[in-house]
Amino acid sequence: MIIVDFFRNYLNALVGRNQEFEQLLAAKDISAVREKMIERTQQITDALKEYEVAHHRVMHREDKIVTDKKGKILRREPVWKLPIPYPVYINEIALVFLYGQPVKWLQQSDGTDRAFDKYQEVIKRTRFDSKIRQCKRLAGAETESAMLFRVFKDEEGNPDVQIRVLARSKGDTIYTRFDQFENLLSVGWGYYVKEKEQVVEHFDIFTPTMIYHCAKRALGWEVIEEVNFIGKIPIIYFRQEKEWKGVEPLIEREEFIASRTADTNDYFADPIAIMAAELIKNMPEKKEAAKLLITNDKEGVDKAARYLTWDSAPQSKKDELEWLQTQILRNTFTPNITLDTLKSISQLSAKALRTVMMLADIKASKHKEVHDELLDRTASLITAIIGNVLDVSLHDECEKLVIAHEFTEPFGEDVKEDIDNILRCVDGEILSSESAVEMNPLVRDITIEKQRLAAEKEERMQTQQNIFGDVEGAGPQSATDGDDEEAEEEETETEETDPKQKKAGKQR
C-alpha cells in the first residue's frame, strides 16, 4: 500500500509540474518558464577556461622586477608563460576513436527499402557525420552541446531539413528539463539576433507537440507558437564530463615547471666567458687570421680564460616531468602518439593497432554507453522527420522501419582477413551469398550491390542461352547436342541417293 501511495503521489506531482509548466507557457511567462529549466553556465565557463590556453593560470605569472642595490626598480624582466594544450590533445584523441570514421547504419526491417534510402539521403545531405563530430568535440571541451534538426520550406516550397550545432562557444545557451527517470521533456535554446540597429534576445522552447519562438521586446516577451509536426523534440542533446577531468593539477604543475625551466635556461643555457682582467685588454680582433692570447697567469690560459656552462638540469626535475606526462595521459586514457610511435606501428594490422591504443579504445567503449542511446534517438528522430514532414507517402514504411548502427574502427578494418573469413564460410555452406554481401566490408550500399549482382547473374544466364541455345525451346541443350541427329540424317540421305555404292560395299 505504501508503494502504491508513493507512485500515486509521484505521478500527481509530476502531472502537477507539467501542468504548471504548460500554464506558464500558455500565460507567455517566458522568464518563469526559463527558471523551471536547467542550464550549466558555471560548469561550461570553467571548462572553457581550462580548454583555452590563454586562460590557464600560468599565463598570470608576474614579470620579474629588477632592482639596484638601493632597491630602486630598474626594469621589469618578462618571464616565460608556457601553457600546454593537453585538453585539446586529449579531446581530439577521444573524438577520433569514437567518430573517426562515419557511423554505419543498418536496415533491420523488410519492405522498408524506400524509407531507408531516404534516411541515408538525409544523413548525407545534412552532413550528419561532420555535425556529430562537431557536437562530440564541443561536448568534450565544454561538457555539453546539442544538434538541432530544423525543418523548413525551401525556395520551391518543398519541405527540407538542416542541422544546426548548438554550443556555448557559438553563442548559444542550452536549457533542459528532465523528469525523474531522465526522460527529456523539453529543451530551450537561448541566442541573440541583430535586428536593424539593436540586438534582440531570443528563446525558443521545443516540446514534442509545440515549438515556441520567443523574442524579448520592450514590453515583454513576444511568443509565436508553431505546431511540431515531427512529433518529437527535434534536438539531440550531448552532455558529459570534460575529457581531461581529474588531471587538472597535474597539467598546471607541468606548465609551471616548464615555464620556470625556460627562465633558468635563459640565464644558464648559453655559455658564459670568464677571463682575467689583463686578458680583456689584449683580446685579438675578430678578423685576425692568427689569433694570439697572452696571459701572465702561471697556471696557463685554461685558468685565465674559460667558459662557465650548465652541464645538465637536475635529474629530479626530469623525473618529475616524465612522471607528470605519464600520469596525465594514463589517467585520461590517452595514448602517447609520437613520431617514434607512428614509425613503429606503421606496419601493424588494425587488430594490433587496437592493442597498442588500448587506453583510447577503453575510453571509446565507455563513451559508447551513452552514444549508443544518442544514435538510437537520432535514427528515431530522422525517421519521424521523413514520415511526418519530408515525404508523407513514406509514413507507413517509416512506422515499420527499424534501423541499427555500428561504430567503425578509427584505423579501418582488416578487410583482407574479413573477406577471407567470409569466403570460407560461403564455401563451407554455413553462410549464404546474400549474407556474405551484407557482411562484405567493401560494400557501401548493400541494396544497390544486390541489384548489381542479380543483374550480372541474369546477364550471364542470357549469354549462356545465346551460346548454347534456348532452354525453354526445342533447340540443342549442350555443345554436342544435335550432332548425332545431323550425322544420322546425312547417312540416310546418302543411302537414298546412292544405293549402288551400298550394294558394292556389301559384295566386298
C-alpha positions in Angstrom: 0.0 0.0 0.0 2.8 2.4 0.8 4.4 1.7 -2.6 1.2 2.4 -4.4 0.7 5.7 -2.5 4.3 6.7 -3.3 3.8 6.2 -7.0 0.4 7.9 -6.9 1.9 10.9 -5.2 4.8 11.0 -7.6 2.6 10.9 -10.6 0.4 13.6 -9.2 3.4 15.7 -8.5 4.8 15.1 -12.0 1.5 15.9 -13.6 1.3 19.0 -11.5 4.7 20.2 -12.5 3.8 19.6 -16.2 0.6 21.4 -15.8 2.4 24.3 -14.1 4.9 24.4 -16.9 2.2 24.3 -19.6 0.3 27.0 -17.7 3.3 29.3 -17.7 3.7 28.7 -21.4 0.1 29.5 -22.0 0.4 32.7 -20.0 3.5 33.5 -22.0 5.5 34.0 -18.8 8.8 33.0 -20.5 11.0 34.3 -17.7 9.3 31.9 -15.3 9.4 29.1 -17.8 13.2 29.6 -18.2 13.6 29.4 -14.4 12.0 26.0 -14.4 14.7 24.7 -16.8 18.3 23.8 -16.1 21.4 25.4 -17.7 25.1 24.7 -17.0 26.7 28.1 -17.3 29.2 27.7 -14.5 30.4 24.3 -15.5 30.8 25.3 -19.1 32.7 28.5 -18.2 35.2 26.7 -16.0 35.8 24.0 -18.7 36.4 26.6 -21.4 39.0 28.4 -19.2 40.9 25.1 -18.9 40.4 24.2 -22.6 41.7 27.6 -24.0 45.4 28.0 -23.1 45.1 31.8 -22.9 43.1 31.4 -19.7 45.5 28.9 -17.9 46.8 30.1 -14.5 50.4 30.0 -15.8 49.5 32.9 -18.1 49.1 35.1 -15.0 52.7 34.8 -13.9 54.0 38.2 -12.9 57.1 39.6 -14.6 60.3 39.7 -12.6 61.2 43.1 -11.1 64.9 44.0 -11.4 66.2 46.5 -8.8 69.5 48.1 -8.0 71.4 47.9 -4.7 69.3 50.6 -3.2 66.0 48.8 -4.1 65.1 51.2 -6.9 63.2 49.5 -9.8 65.3 49.4 -12.9 63.1 47.4 -15.2 60.5 44.6 -15.4 62.0 41.4 -16.8 59.4 39.3 -18.7 59.1 35.7 -17.6 58.1 32.7 -19.7 54.5 31.6 -19.7 54.2 28.2 -21.4 50.7 26.7 -21.3 50.4 23.2 -22.6 47.3 22.3 -24.7 46.8 18.9 -23.1 42.9 19.3 -23.0 42.8 19.9 -26.8 45.0 16.8 -27.5 43.1 14.6 -25.1 39.7 15.7 -26.5 40.8 15.1 -30.1 42.1 11.6 -29.4 38.8 10.7 -27.7 36.9 12.1 -30.7 38.9 10.2 -33.3 38.5 6.8 -31.5 34.7 7.3 -31.3 33.7 9.1 -34.6 37.0 9.0 -36.6 35.1 7.0 -39.2 31.4 7.6 -40.2 28.8 5.6 -38.3 27.5 2.6 -40.3 23.6 2.4 -40.4 21.9 -0.9 -41.0 18.4 -1.7 -42.1 16.8 -4.5 -40.0 13.2 -4.5 -41.3 11.7 -5.9 -44.5 9.7 -3.9 -47.0 11.2 -0.6 -46.0 13.8 0.0 -48.7 12.4 3.3 -49.9 12.3 4.7 -46.4 15.8 3.5 -45.6 17.1 5.0 -48.9 15.5 8.3 -47.9 17.1 8.0 -44.5 20.6 7.6 -46.0 19.9 10.6 -48.3 19.0 12.8 -45.3 22.2 11.6 -43.4 24.3 12.6 -46.4 22.5 15.8 -47.4 22.6 17.2 -43.8 26.3 16.3 -43.4 25.4 14.3 -40.3 28.8 12.7 -39.9 30.6 16.1 -39.7 27.9 17.6 -37.5 28.1 14.8 -34.9 31.9 15.1 -34.8 31.5 18.8 -34.1 29.0 18.0 -31.3 31.3 15.5 -29.7 34.3 17.8 -29.8 32.3 20.7 -28.3 30.8 18.4 -25.6 34.2 17.1 -24.7 35.5 20.6 -24.3 32.5 22.4 -22.8 30.6 19.5 -21.2 27.5 20.0 -23.3 26.3 20.6 -26.9 23.3 19.9 -29.0 22.2 19.0 -32.5 19.1 20.9 -33.7 17.1 19.4 -36.7 15.4 22.4 -38.3 12.6 21.6 -40.7 11.6 24.4 -43.2 10.4 25.0 -46.7 13.0 25.6 -49.4 12.7 28.3 -52.2 10.4 26.0 -54.2 8.1 25.4 -51.2 9.2 21.8 -50.6 9.9 20.6 -47.1 13.5 20.3 -46.1 15.7 19.7 -43.1 19.1 21.0 -41.9 21.2 20.5 -38.8 22.4 23.3 -36.6 25.1 22.6 -33.9 24.4 24.4 -30.6 27.2 25.2 -28.0 28.1 28.0 -25.6 31.3 28.8 -27.6 29.0 29.5 -30.6 26.8 32.0 -28.6 24.1 29.5 -27.6 22.6 28.8 -24.2 21.0 25.4 -23.8 18.2 24.8 -21.2 16.9 21.4 -20.5 14.1 19.8 -18.4 14.2 16.1 -17.4 11.9 14.0 -15.4 12.9 11.7 -12.5 13.7 8.9 -15.0 16.0 11.1 -17.1 13.4 11.4 -19.9 13.9 14.7 -21.8 10.7 16.7 -21.5 11.6 20.0 -23.2 14.6 21.9 -24.4 15.2 25.7 -24.5 17.6 27.5 -26.8 18.8 31.0 -25.9 20.5 33.2 -28.5 20.9 36.7 -29.7 20.0 38.1 -33.2 20.8 41.6 -34.5 17.7 43.2 -35.8 18.1 46.5 -37.5 20.1 48.6 -35.0 19.7 46.5 -31.9 20.5 43.1 -30.6 17.4 41.1 -29.6 17.4 38.2 -27.1 15.6 35.1 -28.4 14.5 32.0 -26.6 13.0 29.0 -28.4 11.3 26.2 -26.5 10.9 22.7 -28.0 8.4 20.2 -26.8 7.1 17.0 -28.6 3.9 18.8 -29.7 4.7 22.5 -29.9 7.6 24.9 -30.6 7.5 28.3 -29.1 9.6 31.1 -30.7 10.1 33.8 -28.1 11.7 37.3 -28.6 12.2 39.8 -25.8 10.7 43.1 -26.7 10.4 46.4 -24.8 7.0 45.5 -23.4 7.8 41.8 -22.6 8.1 38.5 -24.4 6.7 38.1 -27.9 5.7 34.5 -28.4 4.9 32.8 -31.7 3.5 29.2 -31.4 4.3 26.6 -34.1 2.9 23.1 -34.2 5.6 20.5 -34.1 4.6 18.2 -36.9 7.6 15.9 -36.2 6.0 14.6 -33.0 9.4 14.5 -31.2 11.7 17.1 -29.7 14.0 17.9 -32.7 17.2 18.1 -30.6 19.8 15.5 -29.8 21.4 16.6 -26.5 25.0 15.8 -25.7 26.2 16.0 -22.1 29.4 14.6 -20.5 32.3 15.4 -18.2 35.2 17.3 -19.7 37.7 14.8 -21.3 40.6 15.8 -19.0 38.7 15.6 -15.8 40.9 14.6 -12.8 44.3 15.7 -14.2 43.9 19.5 -13.9 46.5 19.9 -11.1 49.0 17.7 -13.0 48.7 19.8 -16.1 49.1 23.0 -14.1 52.2 21.6 -12.3 53.9 20.7 -15.6 53.1 24.1 -17.1 54.8 25.9 -14.2 57.8 23.6 -14.2 58.3 24.2 -17.9 57.9 28.0 -17.6 60.4 28.2 -14.7 62.8 25.9 -16.5 62.7 28.2 -19.6 63.6 31.2 -17.4 66.5 29.3 -15.9 67.7 28.3 -19.4 67.8 31.9 -20.4 70.3 32.5 -17.6 72.5 29.4 -17.8 71.9 27.5 -21.0 74.2 29.8 -23.1 77.9 29.6 -22.1 79.4 32.5 -20.1 83.0 33.6 -20.7 85.2 34.1 -17.6 88.5 35.9 -18.1 91.3 37.5 -16.2 91.3 41.3 -16.2 94.6 41.6 -18.2 93.2 39.3 -21.0 90.4 41.6 -21.8 92.8 44.4 -22.7 94.7 42.3 -25.3 91.9 40.3 -26.9 92.6 39.5 -30.5 90.3 41.1 -33.2 87.6 39.1 -34.7 89.1 39.1 -38.3 92.7 38.4 -37.4 94.0 35.3 -39.2 96.4 34.1 -36.5 94.9 35.0 -33.1 97.3 35.3 -30.1 96.3 35.5 -26.5 98.9 36.4 -23.9 98.4 35.9 -20.2 100.6 36.4 -17.1 98.8 33.7 -15.2 101.2 31.0 -14.1 98.5 28.3 -14.4 98.1 28.9 -18.1 95.3 30.1 -20.4 92.8 27.5 -19.2 92.6 29.1 -15.8 92.8 32.7 -17.0 90.0 32.3 -19.6 87.3 29.6 -19.7 83.6 29.1 -20.2 81.1 28.6 -17.5 78.5 26.1 -18.7 75.4 24.4 -17.2 76.1 20.8 -18.0 72.7 19.3 -17.1 69.4 20.1 -15.4 68.7 18.5 -12.1 67.7 14.8 -12.5 64.8 15.2 -10.1 63.2 17.7 -12.4 63.5 15.4 -15.4 62.0 12.6 -13.5 59.1 14.7 -12.3 58.3 15.9 -15.8 58.3 12.3 -17.2 56.0 11.2 -14.3 53.6 14.1 -14.9 53.3 13.3 -18.6 52.7 9.7 -17.9 50.1 10.3 -15.3 48.2 12.9 -17.4 47.9 10.6 -20.4 47.3 7.4 -18.5 44.6 8.8 -16.2 42.7 10.3 -19.2 43.0 7.0 -21.1 45.0 8.8 -23.9 47.8 7.1 -25.8 51.1 8.9 -26.2 51.3 9.2 -30.0 54.7 10.5 -31.1 56.7 10.3 -34.3 58.7 7.4 -33.0 55.4 5.6 -32.1 54.0 6.2 -35.6 57.1 4.7 -37.2 56.9 1.6 -35.0 53.2 1.0 -35.7 53.1 1.9 -39.4 53.1 -1.8 -40.5 50.8 -3.1 -37.8 47.3 -4.5 -38.6 44.1 -3.0 -37.3 43.9 -5.6 -34.5 47.5 -4.9 -33.4 46.8 -1.1 -33.5 43.8 -1.7 -31.3 46.1 -3.4 -28.8 48.7 -0.6 -28.9 46.0 2.0 -28.5 44.2 0.1 -25.7 43.7 3.1 -23.5 41.9 5.1 -26.1 39.8 2.0 -27.0 38.7 1.6 -23.4 37.7 5.3 -23.3 35.8 4.9 -26.5 33.9 1.9 -25.2 32.9 3.9 -22.1 31.6 6.7 -24.3 29.6 4.2 -26.4 27.4 3.5 -23.4 25.9 7.0 -23.8 26.3 7.5 -27.6 24.5 4.2 -28.4 21.4 5.8 -26.9 22.0 9.1 -28.7 22.3 7.4 -32.1 19.2 5.3 -31.5 17.3 8.5 -30.7 18.9 10.1 -33.9 17.5 7.3 -36.0 14.1 7.6 -34.4 14.1 11.4 -34.9 15.2 11.3 -38.6 12.6 8.6 -39.3 9.9 10.7 -37.8 11.0 13.8 -39.8 10.9 11.7 -43.0 7.5 10.2 -42.4 5.8 13.2 -41.0 7.3 16.1 -42.8 9.7 15.4 -45.7 7.7 12.6 -47.5 4.3 11.8 -46.0 3.9 9.0 -48.6 6.6 7.0 -46.7 4.8 7.4 -43.4 3.7 3.7 -43.2 7.2 2.5 -44.2 8.8 4.8 -41.6 6.5 3.3 -38.9 7.9 -0.2 -39.8 11.5 0.9 -40.4 14.0 -0.5 -37.9 17.5 1.0 -38.1 20.6 -0.2 -36.2 24.0 1.3 -36.1 27.6 0.2 -35.8 30.7 2.2 -34.7 33.6 1.9 -37.2 37.2 1.3 -36.2 39.2 4.6 -36.4 42.1 2.9 -38.3 39.9 0.9 -40.6 39.4 -2.9 -40.5 41.4 -5.9 -41.7 39.5 -6.1 -45.0 41.6 -8.9 -46.4 41.1 -11.1 -43.3 37.4 -10.4 -43.2 36.9 -11.3 -46.8 38.9 -14.5 -46.4 36.7 -15.5 -43.5 33.5 -14.7 -45.4 34.7 -16.8 -48.4 35.5 -19.7 -46.2 32.0 -19.6 -44.6 30.4 -19.5 -48.1 32.5 -22.4 -49.3 31.7 -24.4 -46.2 28.0 -23.7 -46.8 27.4 -22.1 -43.4 26.8 -18.7 -44.8 24.5 -17.6 -47.7 25.7 -15.5 -50.6 23.2 -12.8 -49.6 24.6 -12.6 -46.1 28.1 -12.5 -47.5 27.2 -9.4 -49.5 25.8 -7.8 -46.3 29.0 -8.6 -44.3 31.4 -7.5 -47.1 33.3 -4.5 -45.7 34.0 -3.3 -49.2 30.3 -2.8 -50.0 29.0 0.7 -49.5 25.3 0.2 -50.3 24.0 -3.3 -49.7 20.8 -2.8 -51.7 22.5 -1.4 -54.8 25.1 -4.2 -54.6 22.5 -6.9 -54.5 20.7 -5.4 -57.5 24.0 -5.3 -59.4 24.8 -8.9 -58.6 21.3 -10.0 -59.7 21.7 -8.1 -63.0 25.1 -9.6 -63.6 23.8 -13.1 -62.9 20.9 -12.6 -65.3 23.3 -11.3 -67.9 25.5 -14.4 -67.6 22.5 -16.7 -68.0 21.3 -14.8 -71.0 24.8 -15.1 -72.5 24.8 -18.9 -71.9 21.4 -19.2 -73.6 22.6 -17.3 -76.6 25.6 -19.6 -77.0 24.1 -23.0 -76.2 20.5 -22.4 -77.1 17.2 -21.6 -75.5 16.4 -23.8 -72.5 12.7 -23.5 -73.0 12.7 -24.2 -76.7 13.5 -27.4 -78.7 17.0 -26.3 -79.5 20.2 -28.1 -78.5 20.9 -28.3 -74.8 24.7 -28.7 -74.9 27.7 -28.2 -77.0 27.3 -31.8 -78.5 23.5 -31.9 -78.6 22.3 -32.2 -82.3 25.5 -33.6 -83.8 24.3 -37.2 -83.7 21.0 -36.3 -85.3 22.7 -34.4 -88.1 25.0 -37.4 -88.7 22.1 -39.8 -89.0 20.3 -37.5 -91.4 23.3 -37.3 -93.6 23.7 -41.1 -93.6 20.1 -41.6 -94.5 20.4 -39.1 -97.4 23.5 -41.0 -98.7 21.7 -44.4 -98.7 18.7 -43.0 -100.5 20.7 -41.2 -103.2 23.4 -43.8 -103.9 22.1 -47.4 -103.4 24.6 -48.8 -105.9 27.5 -47.7 -103.7 25.9 -49.5 -100.7 25.4 -52.8 -102.8 29.0 -52.7 -103.9 30.2 -52.3 -100.4 28.3 -55.5 -99.3 29.9 -57.5 -102.2 33.3 -56.7 -100.9 
